[in-house]
Amino acid sequence: MAKGQGWQSAVKTIDPMLSIAMGHFNGFSQVNKFGENPDIGVGTTEDVWDGGGTYGFPTTATITHIRSAVDSATTQNSTIEVQGLDANWNLVVQTKDLDGTNSTTEVALGTPLIRVFRMKVLENAVMDQDIWVGDDDFLVADAKAIIQAGNNQTLMAIYTVPNGCTAYMTQYYMDNQTDGVRHPDSAEFKLWVADRDAGYEFQLKNMRAIPETGDGITHTFLPYMKITQKSDIKVSCAITGAVNEDGHPHAGFDLILVDNN
């Protein structure tokens, strides 16, 4: 037996999740998505992502440019990794440097995208300004992913299964951060999936609610929930309560991604 083969075989048997993360199963990988919405007004429903509001999913590959919200020495020439899907819904991971003179100047992505579900900073520096990606000459309202200053990564409870893959959701989770002012009566979370390959709109797959003094919730799928290629996944949150009792929800989900080829 080759050196190391014994413990690798044991990991596959004892902890297959660790084995997937270590790349021991060909064609298997993991996706961990998590996000927040900094402020959902009482009586309002929004998606859980750091851009706020209801997320708009493009119908064509119109996600083409990246820039920062405000120019700074830190953001200039910074390298950003952008993860998403191209016009054929194939997974694309690309890097792009922000403009070196004025980081608010739009820089074209190498591959236009129909979906974007994660960006992260590839620098030994904390970004002091928001970074946005969207279409050509876009406003913040049109941004499809946002790295908020200080986070160095997007926070999006949103994902789209790439072409040629099947996702299996193992769990999703949620909580609502309260404080002395914001303590709504309840935060109701809904898990949605839209099978775009079949031309469907979003379908409700699960829903849970957290009362004012309630703890966060993790819902485990047994067996795992199967989600087919080109399907959009998102978590939304509805806040109920008195005036000014807004919500600050967090949510996410874990997937095993399987290459069908």
ZAVO-525901 format. One record per residue (C-alpha): x, y, z; residue in one letter. Coordinates in steps of 0.001 Angstrom, whole numbers, padded with zeros to 6 digits, always signed. Layout:
REM ZAVO-525901
XYZa
...
This chain:
REM ZAVO-525901
+000000+000000+000000m
+001390+003394-000994a
+002362+005814+001739k
-000683+007741+002911g
-003195+005509+001098q
-004356+003877+004331g
-005429+007050+006137w
-007038+008453+002979q
-009133+005294+002668s
-010089+005594+006334a
-011168+009235+005878v
-013431+008238+002983k
-015091+005644+005203t
-015245+007550+008489i
-015793+011144+007313d
-016853+011426+003667p
-017510+015169+004088m
-013837+015697+004965l
-012860+013506+002044s
-014928+015652-000352i
-013290+018822+001007a
-009857+017223+000535m
-010662+016328-003089g
-010477+012558-002637h
-013682+011939-004630f
-013328+012828-008301n
-016165+014990-009556g
-017318+015965-006038f
-016810+019351-004367s
-018390+021440-001634q
-020120+024813-001742v
-020679+026799+001440n
-022809+029919+000948k
-023550+032464+003641f
-024897+035973+003652g
-026475+038834+005515e
-028886+041656+004870n
-027824+044643+006994p
-031325+046108+007293d
-034758+044765+006345i
-037538+047178+007215g
-040423+045973+009349v
-043275+044672+007205g
-040855+044024+004335t
-039485+040907+002632t
-035999+040969+001105e
-033354+038466+000023d
-030426+037715+002321v
-027457+039332+000597w
-025368+042392+001408d
-026828+044438-001435g
-030238+044435+000235g
-033656+044324-001423g
-034892+041636-003799t
-032048+040227-005882y
-032535+040534-009650g
-031304+037567-011700f
-030173+038535-015234p
-031580+036713-018250t
-028413+037209-020318t
-024683+037589-019615a
-024820+041298-018724t
-022476+041162-015703i
-019430+042662-017375t
-017636+045277-015224h
-016157+045819-011776i
-015255+048946-009793r
-015104+050350-006287s
-017726+052668-004837a
-015176+055293-003771v
-011593+055700-004912d
-008866+054982-002373s
-005197+054049-002323a
-006153+050665-000874t
-008619+049707-003598t
-006518+050957-006517q
-005013+048077-008489n
-006384+045516-006001s
-006966+042017-007359t
-010483+040629-007032i
-011602+037065-007705e
-015050+036806-009304v
-016934+033496-009288q
-019955+033004-011525g
-021408+031453-014668l
-020826+032431-018295d
-023472+032762-021021a
-023649+028949-021269n
-024064+028609-017485w
-020587+027101-017142n
-018571+027846-014011l
-015993+030621-014471v
-013518+031819-011849v
-011653+034912-013021q
-009478+037581-011442t
-009442+041251-012298k
-007374+044204-011057d
-009232+047390-010225l
-008061+050516-012026d
-004661+051653-010763g
-005361+055381-011026t
-008983+055673-009955n
-010643+052515-008671s
-014122+053878-009434t
-013308+053561-013142t
-015045+050482-014506e
-012803+047598-015580v
-014179+044985-017981a
-014255+041358-016876l
-012497+038905-019162g
-015667+036772-019414t
-019173+038274-019264p
-021388+036504-016740l
-025044+035586-016482i
-024591+034852-012765r
-022174+035959-010049v
-022340+034428-006574f
-019048+035236-004878r
-016244+037797-004995m
-013209+037930-002735k
-010117+040086-002339v
-006776+038505-003220l
-004639+040997-001329e
-002936+041283+002046n
-005016+044376+002750a
-008471+045150+004076v
-010549+047035+001534m
-011743+050367+002929d
-014402+050919+000240q
-017200+048790-001204d
-016466+046941-004455i
-019226+046290-006964w
-019722+044185-010080v
-022504+044751-012634g
-023211+045746-016206d
-021546+048526-018194d
-021948+051992-016603d
-023955+050598-013681f
-025219+052284-010514l
-025091+050643-007096v
-028765+049699-007486a
-027738+047561-010476d
-024837+045805-008737a
-025065+042001-008795k
-022456+041398-006087a
-020948+043708-003475i
-017895+043361-001256i
-018647+045632+001667q
-015732+047594+003102a
-013943+045550+005731g
-015330+042150+004694n
-013014+041312+001748n
-015710+038929+000457q
-019322+039058-000625t
-022037+037851+001753l
-024712+036219-000417m
-027160+033465+000527a
-027501+033061-003236i
-026079+030464-005629y
-026727+028982-009075t
-025886+025361-009912v
-023482+025318-012893p
-024262+023628-016184n
-023452+019909-016095g
-023678+019677-012304c
-026148+018557-009660t
-026193+020036-006166a
-027303+018256-003012y
-028251+020570-000152m
-027294+019112+003214t
-028605+021970+005364q
-029529+025617+005531y
-029372+027924+008517y
-030561+031323+009659m
-030618+033843+012503d
-031575+037455+013162n
-029323+039879+015008q
-031252+042012+017509t
-030199+045035+019536d
-031745+047610+021817g
-033703+049199+018991v
-034130+046462+016400r
-035975+043509+017941h
-038821+042548+015583p
-041618+040206+016637d
-040460+037619+014123s
-038139+036934+011192a
-039576+034427+008716e
-037085+032770+006388f
-037909+031023+003113k
-035702+028820+000947l
-036365+029167-002779w
-035200+027276-005888v
-035868+028243-009528a
-035141+025595-012204d
-034111+027881-015066r
-033246+024895-017282d
-036950+024021-017276a
-037989+027669-017530g
-039527+027798-014045y
-039828+030642-011563e
-038948+030312-007892f
-040611+027541-005889q
-040742+027527-002095l
-038761+024579-000699k
-038739+025245+003059n
-039662+027921+005578m
-038798+028586+009210r
-039404+031497+011597a
-037516+032950+014546i
-039490+034848+017241p
-038197+037995+018924e
-036198+036155+021590t
-035564+033025+019546g
-032250+031429+018666d
-030891+030715+015207g
-032075+027603+013365i
-030318+024946+011293t
-032542+022756+009118h
-030955+019490+007987t
-032192+017717+004864f
-032312+013927+005219l
-032114+012705+002554p
-030285+015644+000969y
-032319+017896-001316m
-031425+017417-005000k
-031104+020597-007096i
-030464+020324-010826t
-028251+022335-013184q
-028978+026008-013917k
-031153+026292-010797s
-031052+029506-008780d
-031068+029153-004986i
-031781+031955-002531k
-032975+032645+001014v
-035419+035457+001754s
-036498+036981+005052c
-039718+038745+006089a
-039712+041000+009189i
-042801+041665+011315t
-043053+043936+014347g
-043611+047492+015502a
-042388+050644+013814v
-038580+050788+013501n
-038158+047160+014607e
-036166+046320+011501d
-034320+043055+010944g
-030658+042156+010443h
-030752+038529+009245p
-027987+036089+008407h
-028516+032896+006416a
-026645+030314+004399g
-026613+026781+003042f
-024230+023922+002344d
-024118+021937-000881l
-022337+018907-002255i
-021698+019646-005942l
-021447+016658-008283v
-020104+016807-011845d
-022568+014914-014040n
-020019+014236-016782n
